[in-house]
């Protein structure tokens, strides 16, 4: 997680939210609804991540980056894992 991806809103890279017991994902996305550019980073639970994925399908946002969070540590998606996971 060394890249910042130009995040303008949401949780900071080293936010304590990542250590919550229910957090399983870190997602960075572009908000496509607002007129101004908003790139948001959030540490979220599995259910919230599914809502974000649904919003992407509906064209409300675009996921730029995703990492799984295990006990506060990130595990970036490898291209191989991403190919199978997001189908």
C-alpha positions as CSV (number, residue, x, y, z in Angstrom):
1,X,0.0,0.0,0.0
2,X,2.7,2.4,-0.8
3,X,0.8,4.2,-3.6
4,X,-1.6,7.0,-2.7
5,X,-3.6,6.9,-5.9
6,X,-4.5,10.6,-5.5
7,X,-7.1,10.1,-2.8
8,X,-9.0,13.2,-2.0
9,X,-11.7,11.9,0.5
10,X,-12.3,9.0,2.9
11,X,-9.9,7.2,5.3
12,X,-6.2,8.0,5.4
13,X,-3.7,5.4,4.4
14,X,-2.9,4.5,8.0
15,X,-6.4,4.9,9.4
16,X,-7.2,3.0,12.5
17,X,-10.4,1.8,10.8
18,X,-8.3,-0.9,9.1
19,X,-7.9,-2.6,12.5
20,X,-11.6,-3.1,13.2
21,X,-12.6,-6.7,13.5
22,X,-15.2,-6.5,10.7
23,X,-13.0,-4.8,8.1
24,X,-12.0,-7.1,5.2
25,X,-11.4,-4.7,2.3
26,X,-9.7,-1.5,1.4
27,X,-11.1,0.1,-1.7
28,X,-10.3,3.2,-3.6
29,X,-12.9,4.5,-6.1
30,X,-13.8,7.4,-8.2
31,X,-17.2,9.0,-7.5
32,X,-18.9,9.4,-10.9
33,X,-22.0,11.1,-9.6
34,X,-20.5,14.4,-8.3
35,X,-19.5,17.1,-10.7
36,X,-16.1,17.5,-9.1
37,X,-13.5,14.7,-9.0
38,X,-13.6,12.7,-5.8
39,X,-11.3,9.7,-5.3
40,X,-12.3,8.0,-2.0
41,X,-10.4,5.4,0.1
42,X,-12.5,3.3,2.5
43,X,-11.8,0.4,4.8
44,X,-15.0,-1.6,4.8
45,X,-16.7,-4.9,5.8
46,X,-17.5,-7.6,3.2
47,X,-21.2,-6.5,3.0
48,X,-20.3,-2.8,2.3
49,X,-17.8,-4.0,-0.3
50,X,-20.5,-5.8,-2.1
51,X,-22.6,-2.7,-2.1
52,X,-19.7,-0.8,-3.6
53,X,-19.4,-3.4,-6.3
54,X,-23.1,-3.1,-7.0
55,X,-22.7,0.7,-7.3
56,X,-19.9,0.2,-9.8
57,X,-22.1,-2.1,-11.8
58,X,-24.8,0.6,-11.8
59,X,-22.3,3.2,-13.1
60,X,-22.3,5.3,-9.9
61,X,-18.5,4.8,-9.2
62,X,-15.4,3.2,-10.6
63,X,-13.2,1.0,-8.4
64,X,-9.5,2.1,-9.0
65,X,-7.8,-0.2,-6.4
66,X,-8.8,-3.0,-4.0
67,X,-6.9,-4.9,-1.3
68,X,-8.0,-7.5,1.2
69,X,-7.3,-6.6,4.8
70,X,-6.3,-9.4,7.2
71,X,-5.9,-8.3,10.9
72,X,-5.0,-4.8,9.8
73,X,-2.5,-5.8,7.1
74,X,-3.2,-5.4,3.4
75,X,-2.9,-8.1,0.9
76,X,-3.0,-6.6,-2.6
77,X,-4.9,-8.5,-5.3
78,X,-2.5,-10.2,-7.7
79,X,-3.6,-10.0,-11.4
80,X,-4.2,-13.8,-11.2
81,X,-6.4,-13.6,-8.1
82,X,-8.2,-10.5,-9.4
83,X,-9.1,-12.3,-12.7
84,X,-10.9,-15.1,-10.9
85,X,-12.3,-13.1,-8.0
86,X,-14.2,-10.4,-9.9
87,X,-15.9,-12.5,-12.6
